[in-house]
């Protein structure tokens, strides 16, 4: 008996509806715990980690732009499924997702490798005194540029949850060499109007017509670009003072310990 193209299409749709759940059920995301990963899985996961994650989390998982992974439990990934979901989907405004590029199996392998880092390594030792670091933070007037739990000025990044967002190595370098660790979005610009003095500060936003600049006094300046004589963007520049030369190693350790302890509202 002959079949029309309509009949064939209907069979394909029905078959797809039957097979898709079966194929999905075979995905390791759904039924294999991360602890079941073998040596080949972990090797594949490590390759993906080096390519996609090491820049932010460190080659050994000890942290950098992103937080350290050498902890017993990640706040956003308390079990296998939530860890896989973060690798798959990412975290809005913090981390890209790689699920579409990797596919289910490689995503599972990457999550398994991250889990192996958590289980097999020791956390980075924090040698400073957080209480003394808090005193230094207040003494140095850091709230003049940073917001902490709603208090302070928003000239620099909000530090309320910096301990969950950045690793100790990143925080230390940001203190000692600020220009080496400029947070994404904090672009230093100098706006020079045709009929007023130049203003140097952090760009808040910019489009084709307007640019908004926050100066060190926390004042916001709005400029119509056609009224500017120049708008200079300083790639890699930071307006934060370096603390390495001003503070002893012990005091820097204390300040790092305090900042690492900041986890936001629990």
Helices and strands as residue ranges (DSSP letters): H 5-25, H 28-31, G 34-36, H 39-52, H 54-57, H 80-89, H 99-120, H 130-139, G 142-144, E 147-148, E 151-152, H 162-165, H 168-176, G 178-180, E 188-193, E 199-206, E 210-215, E 220-224, G 225-227, E 228-234, H 249-261
